[in-house]
Amino acid sequence: MIRKAFKMYLKAGCADEYEKRHNELWPEMKAMIHEYGGHNYSIFLDDETNILYGYIEIEDEEKWAQSADTEINRKWWKYMAPLMRVNPDDSPVSDDLRCVFHLD
């Protein structure tokens, strides 16, 4: 498995709605994440900064990258766009984080 970590940026006042939408994650979105090799996915929020920290384990970088172009993923991005800083295609503004320590 490949471990990936990243940060995204939540708009002020949107934390409760962001959490609610993820607690109600669409079954099709869950299925797509698994279909494209995503496992053990978590997102954490720093309430002081509104920065979201994501962690996911993926099977293959290329396969995971293809998930961005699925219809369900584009629909999810559009649904979440009002709550986050996004790019022109509604994908979340996201910065990869470098792993500096890991212990199994």
C-alpha positions as CSV (number, residue, x, y, z in Angstrom):
1,M,0.0,0.0,0.0
2,I,1.0,3.6,-0.7
3,R,0.4,6.0,2.2
4,K,-0.8,9.5,1.1
5,A,-1.4,12.5,3.3
6,F,-2.6,15.9,2.2
7,K,-4.3,19.1,3.4
8,M,-7.4,20.9,2.2
9,Y,-9.0,24.2,3.2
10,L,-12.4,24.4,4.7
11,K,-14.3,27.7,4.6
12,A,-15.1,29.4,7.9
13,G,-18.3,28.2,9.5
14,C,-18.6,25.1,7.3
15,A,-17.2,22.4,9.7
16,D,-20.5,21.0,10.9
17,E,-21.9,20.7,7.3
18,Y,-18.7,19.2,6.1
19,E,-18.8,16.5,8.8
20,K,-22.5,15.9,8.2
21,R,-22.0,15.3,4.5
22,H,-19.2,12.9,5.1
23,N,-21.2,11.0,7.7
24,E,-23.8,10.6,5.0
25,L,-21.2,9.7,2.3
26,W,-23.1,8.4,-0.8
27,P,-22.8,4.6,-1.2
28,E,-21.6,5.2,-4.9
29,M,-18.8,7.4,-3.6
30,K,-17.7,4.7,-1.1
31,A,-17.8,2.1,-3.8
32,M,-15.7,4.3,-6.2
33,I,-13.0,4.9,-3.6
34,H,-12.6,1.2,-3.0
35,E,-12.9,0.4,-6.7
36,Y,-10.0,2.7,-7.5
37,G,-7.8,1.2,-4.7
38,G,-8.5,3.6,-1.8
39,H,-8.5,2.1,1.8
40,N,-8.2,3.3,5.4
41,Y,-9.3,6.9,4.5
42,S,-9.5,9.5,7.2
43,I,-9.9,13.3,7.3
44,F,-9.1,15.4,10.3
45,L,-10.0,19.0,11.0
46,D,-7.9,21.6,12.8
47,D,-10.7,23.8,14.2
48,E,-8.3,26.7,14.8
49,T,-7.2,27.0,11.2
50,N,-10.0,25.2,9.2
51,I,-7.4,23.1,7.6
52,L,-8.4,19.5,6.8
53,Y,-5.8,16.8,6.9
54,G,-6.5,13.7,4.9
55,Y,-4.8,10.3,5.0
56,I,-5.5,7.4,2.6
57,E,-3.8,4.2,1.6
58,I,-3.9,3.4,-2.1
59,E,-2.9,0.4,-4.2
60,D,-1.6,2.3,-7.2
61,E,-0.9,6.0,-8.0
62,E,-2.1,5.8,-11.6
63,K,-5.3,3.9,-10.7
64,W,-6.1,6.4,-7.9
65,A,-5.5,9.4,-10.2
66,Q,-8.1,8.0,-12.6
67,S,-10.8,8.2,-9.9
68,A,-10.8,12.0,-10.3
69,D,-12.4,11.7,-13.7
70,T,-15.3,9.5,-12.6
71,E,-18.8,10.9,-12.8
72,I,-19.5,10.3,-9.1
73,N,-16.3,12.0,-8.1
74,R,-17.1,15.1,-10.2
75,K,-20.6,15.1,-8.6
76,W,-19.1,14.9,-5.1
77,W,-16.7,17.8,-5.8
78,K,-19.5,20.0,-7.0
79,Y,-21.6,19.1,-3.9
80,M,-18.7,20.0,-1.6
81,A,-17.4,23.1,-3.5
82,P,-19.5,25.6,-1.5
83,L,-17.8,24.4,1.7
84,M,-14.1,24.5,0.6
85,R,-11.5,26.3,-1.3
86,V,-11.6,24.7,-4.8
87,N,-10.0,24.9,-8.2
88,P,-11.9,26.0,-11.3
89,D,-13.0,22.3,-11.9
90,D,-14.4,22.2,-8.3
91,S,-11.7,19.9,-7.1
92,P,-10.5,20.8,-3.6
93,V,-7.4,22.9,-3.4
94,S,-5.1,20.3,-1.9
95,D,-1.4,20.2,-0.9
96,D,0.4,16.9,-0.5
97,L,2.2,16.3,2.8
98,R,5.6,14.6,3.0
99,C,6.0,11.7,5.4
100,V,8.8,12.3,7.8
101,F,8.2,9.4,10.2
102,H,6.2,6.1,10.1
103,L,6.0,3.3,12.6
104,D,4.0,0.1,12.1
